[in-house]
Amino acid sequence: MTKKTHLFAEDSFFLSRRKFMAVGAAFVAAMAIPMSWFASKLARRNDYIKARSAGLYRDDAIAKVRVSHRNPAIEKYYSEFGGEPLGHLSHELLHTHFVDRTKLS
């Protein structure tokens, strides 16, 4: 009877477990840096939006004309030229119309 020797065949994967864990940890750390940067940018943007909203509410509270249909310029426009609010002429002059230009190129 002949004695068979069995050789250990490693995976074809080129990293050992220890190297794989080190590379994985480095990858997670590299991905966490942009995420934390993005989160801080988003928090600063939210702070800006909150400050802007507070300023608009403050301006609105001290404004003499608080609604657009009581604005003297708008009232003059409708009395002299525009006809009536939500009328055909005022709709044509004051509203924008969307044109799909994605198919032009």
C-alpha positions in Angstrom: 0.0 0.0 0.0 1.3 3.4 -0.9 1.1 6.3 1.3 -0.8 9.2 -0.3 0.2 12.7 0.6 -2.5 15.3 0.4 -1.4 18.8 -0.5 -3.3 21.9 0.9 -4.8 23.8 -1.9 -5.5 27.4 -1.1 -8.3 29.4 -2.6 -7.6 31.2 -5.7 -8.5 34.4 -3.8 -5.3 36.3 -3.3 -5.9 37.7 0.2 -5.6 36.0 3.5 -8.3 36.5 6.1 -6.2 39.0 8.0 -5.4 41.0 4.9 -9.0 40.9 3.8 -10.2 42.3 7.1 -7.6 45.1 6.9 -8.7 46.0 3.4 -12.3 45.8 4.4 -11.7 48.1 7.4 -9.8 50.6 5.2 -12.7 50.5 2.7 -15.3 51.2 5.3 -13.2 54.0 6.8 -12.7 55.5 3.3 -16.5 55.4 2.6 -17.3 56.8 6.1 -15.3 60.0 5.5 -17.4 61.2 2.5 -20.6 60.2 4.3 -19.8 62.3 7.3 -18.8 65.2 5.0 -22.1 64.9 3.2 -24.0 64.7 6.5 -22.3 67.9 7.7 -23.1 69.7 4.4 -26.7 68.6 4.7 -26.9 69.8 8.3 -25.4 73.2 7.3 -27.9 73.4 4.4 -30.8 72.6 6.8 -29.5 75.4 9.2 -29.5 77.8 6.2 -33.1 76.8 5.3 -34.3 77.3 8.9 -32.6 80.7 9.1 -34.1 81.7 5.7 -37.6 80.6 6.8 -37.3 82.5 10.1 -36.3 85.6 8.2 -39.2 85.3 5.7 -41.7 84.9 8.5 -40.2 87.9 10.3 -40.4 90.0 7.2 -43.9 88.8 6.6 -45.0 89.8 10.1 -43.9 93.4 9.7 -45.0 93.8 6.1 -47.8 96.3 5.4 -49.2 94.2 2.5 -49.2 90.5 3.5 -51.2 89.0 0.6 -50.6 89.4 -3.1 -54.1 90.2 -4.0 -54.1 93.3 -1.8 -50.9 94.6 -3.4 -51.7 98.1 -4.9 -49.6 97.3 -8.0 -51.6 94.1 -8.7 -54.9 95.8 -8.0 -53.9 98.5 -10.5 -52.9 95.9 -13.1 -56.3 94.1 -12.9 -58.3 97.3 -12.9 -56.5 98.9 -15.9 -55.4 96.0 -18.0 -55.6 92.4 -16.8 -59.4 92.1 -16.5 -60.1 89.7 -13.6 -58.0 87.4 -11.5 -57.8 83.9 -13.1 -59.1 85.3 -16.3 -57.9 84.2 -19.7 -55.8 87.3 -20.4 -54.1 87.3 -17.0 -53.5 83.6 -17.4 -51.8 84.1 -20.7 -49.6 87.0 -19.5 -48.7 85.9 -16.0 -48.3 82.2 -16.1 -45.4 80.3 -17.6 -45.7 77.3 -19.9 -43.5 74.3 -20.0 -42.0 73.2 -23.2 -40.3 69.7 -23.3 -37.0 70.3 -24.9 -35.4 66.9 -24.1 -36.4 65.5 -27.6 -34.9 68.4 -29.5 -31.3 67.3 -29.1 
